[in-house]
Amino acid sequence: MNEAEQNLAIEGLEISFLPKIELFIKDRSPIELERQDIDILKSALLEAGLNLDLREAEARESLIKGTQLRVKPQLADGEPVATLIYDRSAPEGQEWKEFDEDQLPPLEFFKAINPDTGQEEIEDRSYGVMRILSPLRFEELLAMCYEWAAEKEFPGRIKVKKEVEGKKIVEKPEETRGRGLQQAAADILAIATLDSESPSFDGDLKELLDRLNKRFYKGLRKSASGEEQKAAIDAKFSQKGFEKPSKLTASFPPNVLPKLIRFLAGGE
C-alpha cells in the first residue's frame, strides 16, 4: 500500500467499522457485518502487517475449524509473567509448557484424535492465530486479554468447587484468564481472512459471526444491570435465532471489543 491507501485503511476502521461495532454494543443486539465491512477490516489488518493469506492448510484449519484455545497467562501476584500453552502430545500431567515467543510450537501441540472420525485433527485455534500475528504479538495479545478482562472484573466461565470450614462445598467462578477475548480475537481474525468474492463467503461469514455473537450475547447478559435488561437482550438475540448461551461458552466484556480490534490493527 502507498501512504494514501494506508491512511484510507486506518480511517475506514475508525470512521466506519468501529462505530458500527459500538452501535451494536450500545443497542445490545447481535453484530451484523456485510462484505464492505469485511473489506474495511481486512485492509486495516493488512496495513498492520498481519498475515491474512493463510495458504498453509493446517493454519487455516486451526483458525476456522478449531474450537479450543488452550493457552493461559502464568500469574504472579495477579500479573502475567509468562504464557503457558497446552501440548497434546505430552504425557499426562505434563501438558502445560512455557511458551517460547521466538518460535512456533510443533503442530503436535494442537492435534488430537477426533472421536467421531478416528482421524487426527487440529482442534486448537492458537496455531492459526500465531501464524497471522507472529508468536511475539500472540503473547502480547494474551497478556492484554487477561488485563482487560481482569480490569472489568469479568469472572471466568468455569465454576471451581472449594471446600470451606465445616466441610461445606461452595462454588465460585474461577479467576479470569481472558479466554472469551482470546476466542473473540480468533473470530475477528478468521472473519478477516474470508474472501468476499468467494461463493462460500455468506455461509462462512454467518458461521463465524454466530460464534462471535454467542460470546457477545453471554457477555452482554453478564454485564446487564438487572433482569429487565437481560430480558430485553434475550428478546433481541432470540429474534435472530440465538438460544441462551450455555455455561461452557467463553464470553467477554462487550465494551472491550473495539479495544481488541484496535489492538489487532496495530494499536495499543
Secondary structure, DSSP 4 states (H G I P E B T S, - for coil): --HHHHHHHHHHIIIIIHHHHHHHHHHT------HHHHHHHHHHHHHTT------SHHHHHHHHH--B--EEEEEETTEEEEEEEE-TTSPTT--EEE--TTSPPPGGGGEEE-TTT--EEE-BSHHHHHHHH-HHHHHHHHHHHHHHHHHTT---SSEEEEE-GGG-EEEEEPPP--HHHHHHHHHHHHHHT--TTSTTHHHHHHHHHHHHHHHHHHHHHHH-SSHHHHHHHHHHHHHTTPPPPPTT-----GGGHHHHHHHHTT--
